[in-house]
Amino acid sequence: MSERKPLIAGNWKMNLDHQQAIALVQKLSWALKDVSHDFDKVEVSVFPPYTDLRSVQTLIEADKLPLVLGAQDLSKFDSGAYTGEVSGAFLKKLAVKYVIVGHSERRQHHNETDEDIQAKVAACFKHNLVPVICVGETLEELEEQGAAAVPIRQLTAALAGHKEVNEFVVAYEPVWAIGTGKVATSEQAAEVAKKLRQSISEQVSIEVSSATRILYGGSVKSSNVAGFLASEEVDGVLVGGASLDIDEFTGICRFQKHVTL
Ligand code: 13P
């Protein structure tokens, strides 16, 4: 296993209102406490919808929970006449650390382009937020170009032109594996992660590439997580559906119990 601290990230997508969010975070923290989860060894982060962030932040702070707060998106703008947008500055005020940027659902349903995603990464760097940059190919792209070509092109675009590159995380999420029950094999995920790391080392530096965590996402469950994390190349998982189920998500956080390294 590498020295990078594994990150287990739960992307709730558009699920749970703020009261349901409080209940889930309380139950999750009890479940992880019951199994003596070592948060220094495996970081656990939750990404609730915007309307839940303040409630979850208050709970985390009041009960001193070792969970890390993330947001699902941010505006590329700082402030002003952008109805419906949420600034990185506002997220920082809520003690948010991570922000998902460029999720395939936003690329698909909100027509986010590589340029938008590059600007959102810049907004994260500006406001001291850590972007979780999502990349991944569709089934058609997989068949035509292989697994790594599109993710590498998307990551290169997201990292282009920044004056300074701060900490970031990459999530390789093949579009064909999201919410479908179809998973990439652990070899496929490891191979793409390796190529993404190589491309970071060429575009940014070897130091940054060896420090950057690369996650896999797409139909991750407690029963398949160990395979992905058995590889040196994969440093965590971005979990959708299974992050809403306490037992499943706790099982995923405890992946080391199933992996023999
Ligand atoms: P599922 O785990 O539901 O496939 O979702 C993956 C995802 O999109 C996480 O961001």
Residues whose N, C-alpha, C, O or C-beta is under 5 A from the ligand:
A	BS01	13P	N11 A177 I178 G179 T180 G217 G218 S219 V220 L238 V239 G240 G241 A242
